[in-house]
Amino acid sequence: MFTLVSTKSVASDHYLLTLQSEVLASQPGQFINIKVTNNTDPLIRRPFSIFDHSGTNLQIVVRVVGKATRQIAALHPGAIDCIGPSGKGFAIVTGKKALLIGGGVGNAPLFYCAKKLREHNSTVTYIYGATSQNTIYMLDDYKNISNELIVVTDDGSAGVEGNPVDIARAIIKTNSFDMIYTCGPEIMMQRITQELSPIPIQASLERYFGCGIGLCSGCAVATKAGYKRACVDGPVFDGYDVLWDKP
């Protein structure tokens, strides 16, 4: 059982939840699955990538998009029914040059990833993609764990106006990287695999998890090796193994 310690608004419709549990270890890219209420509405648990994990404290970022996430953001401190950490996370390289590309709430697991990369003496160039300034959360924290941070917004209200993939493509023309880590809209990650080859790519897929433990196969991902379950075989996959155009 987890305990909700605090909830903090960090951007428009974005909340940072700090949880406490006896779980002391996790991988960047793993997730926890939250049961919203004690009744059957909503019936299905909601998955959230781990934003940070230190000791007994674990944090997630919740973006309010509907009834369930609104209820989670409004929870009071106390016991909270969670399963996890679950899934396959990012493989952290040591002493390498890493390029991280996040889009929207997909930036959440990349914070933890960047933190671990720095602990393993890797250099982090971080591209933080967002729709606008009011959806950017905890930017100072991202600056602190990055060697270089580039903010990109769709409307140009913060940082550079444009698309994270276009910025990444320009950067790799004059810089070499050993690994790319990405999480965000699938169309963004598909473009990354198509346009930033042959740099190795680890992509965390934002799929809807029905059960979160591999039973329902509702989060199936088409790969070169057949369909995989994002909740147990992922959510992190080799970007070049994913068949992005296949449902």
SVG drawing of the C-alpha trace seen along z (x, -y; Angstrom):
<svg xmlns="http://www.w3.org/2000/svg" viewBox="-19 -34 51 47">
<polyline fill="none" stroke="black" stroke-width="0.4" points="0.0,0.0 1.2,-3.5 0.5,-6.7 -0.3,-10.0 1.8,-12.6 1.0,-15.7 -0.4,-17.1 1.0,-20.2 -0.2,-22.1 2.8,-22.5 1.2,-23.7 -2.2,-24.2 -4.1,-20.9 -0.8,-19.2 -0.2,-18.0 2.8,-16.6 1.8,-13.8 4.3,-12.7 3.7,-9.1 5.5,-7.2 5.9,-3.4 8.2,-0.6 9.3,-0.2 12.9,-1.4 13.9,-0.6 12.5,-1.3 13.7,-1.9 13.1,-5.1 10.3,-4.4 8.4,-2.1 4.9,-3.1 2.5,-2.7 -1.2,-1.8 -3.7,-3.6 -7.2,-2.5 -9.1,-5.7 -11.9,-4.8 -13.1,-1.9 -16.1,-1.3 -16.5,-0.3 -16.6,-3.8 -14.0,-4.2 -13.5,-0.5 -10.0,-0.5 -6.9,-1.6 -4.9,-4.5 -1.2,-4.2 1.3,-6.9 5.0,-7.0 7.4,-7.6 8.7,-11.2 11.2,-10.6 12.0,-8.1 14.3,-8.6 14.3,-6.4 10.7,-5.8 9.4,-8.8 8.0,-8.3 6.5,-11.1 4.2,-11.1 2.8,-13.9 -0.9,-13.7 -2.4,-15.6 -6.2,-16.1 -7.9,-14.9 -11.1,-13.4 -13.1,-12.2 -10.6,-9.7 -7.5,-11.9 -9.6,-14.8 -10.5,-12.5 -6.8,-11.5 -5.6,-15.1 -8.3,-15.9 -7.3,-13.0 -6.5,-13.9 -3.4,-12.7 -3.7,-9.1 -3.7,-5.6 -3.9,-5.1 -4.3,-1.8 -1.4,-1.4 0.3,1.5 3.9,1.1 6.5,0.1 5.7,2.2 6.9,2.7 10.2,2.5 12.0,-0.7 14.9,-2.5 18.3,-1.0 20.7,-3.6 24.0,-4.0 27.2,-4.9 29.7,-7.6 27.8,-8.3 26.2,-11.2 22.4,-11.0 19.7,-13.0 16.3,-13.1 13.2,-14.2 10.0,-14.7 6.5,-15.8 3.9,-17.0 3.3,-14.8 5.7,-12.4 8.4,-14.5 7.6,-13.0 9.5,-9.7 12.4,-11.4 13.1,-13.5 13.9,-10.3 15.8,-8.9 18.0,-12.1 18.7,-12.0 19.9,-8.4 22.0,-9.2 23.8,-12.0 24.4,-9.6 26.1,-7.2 28.3,-10.0 26.5,-10.4 25.9,-13.8 22.3,-14.8 21.0,-17.1 17.3,-17.5 14.7,-18.8 11.5,-19.7 8.5,-19.8 5.2,-21.4 2.1,-22.9 2.5,-26.2 4.1,-27.9 1.2,-27.1 1.7,-23.4 5.4,-23.4 6.1,-22.0 9.0,-22.1 11.4,-23.6 14.0,-24.5 14.3,-20.9 14.8,-19.8 17.5,-22.5 19.3,-21.1 19.5,-17.6 20.5,-18.5 23.8,-19.5 21.8,-21.4 18.1,-22.1 16.2,-23.3 12.5,-24.3 10.3,-23.9 6.6,-25.0 4.1,-24.7 3.0,-28.3 6.4,-29.9 5.2,-31.1 8.3,-29.7 11.7,-28.7 11.8,-28.0 8.7,-27.8 8.5,-24.5 8.6,-20.8 11.0,-18.8 11.9,-16.5 13.0,-19.4 15.1,-20.8 16.7,-17.3 17.4,-16.9 19.3,-20.2 21.3,-19.3 22.5,-16.0 24.0,-17.7 26.8,-19.1 26.7,-16.8 27.1,-13.0 25.0,-11.0 25.2,-7.4 21.5,-7.0 18.2,-8.7 15.5,-8.4 12.0,-9.6 8.4,-9.7 5.5,-11.6 2.9,-11.5 3.4,-8.5 3.6,-10.5 6.5,-12.4 8.3,-9.2 7.6,-7.7 9.2,-10.7 12.2,-10.3 12.8,-6.7 12.4,-7.8 14.5,-11.0 17.2,-10.4 18.5,-7.0 20.9,-5.3 21.2,-6.5 19.9,-3.9 16.4,-4.9 14.5,-3.8 10.9,-4.9 8.3,-4.8 4.9,-4.2 1.9,-5.9 -0.7,-3.2 -4.0,-2.7 -3.5,0.1 -6.6,2.0 -5.1,4.3 -1.5,3.2 -0.3,6.8 -0.4,8.4 -3.7,10.2 -6.1,8.2 -3.6,7.4 -5.5,4.1 -2.1,2.3 -0.8,4.4 2.1,2.9 2.9,4.2 6.6,5.0 8.9,6.8 8.7,9.8 4.8,9.7 2.5,8.1 3.9,7.2 2.1,6.0 3.2,2.5 2.5,3.0 4.9,6.0 7.1,6.1 7.3,2.3 6.4,-0.5 9.9,-1.1 10.8,0.5 13.5,0.3 12.1,-2.4 13.3,-0.6 11.4,2.6 8.0,0.8 5.8,1.0 4.4,-2.5 1.9,-2.4 0.3,0.8 -2.6,0.7"/>
</svg>
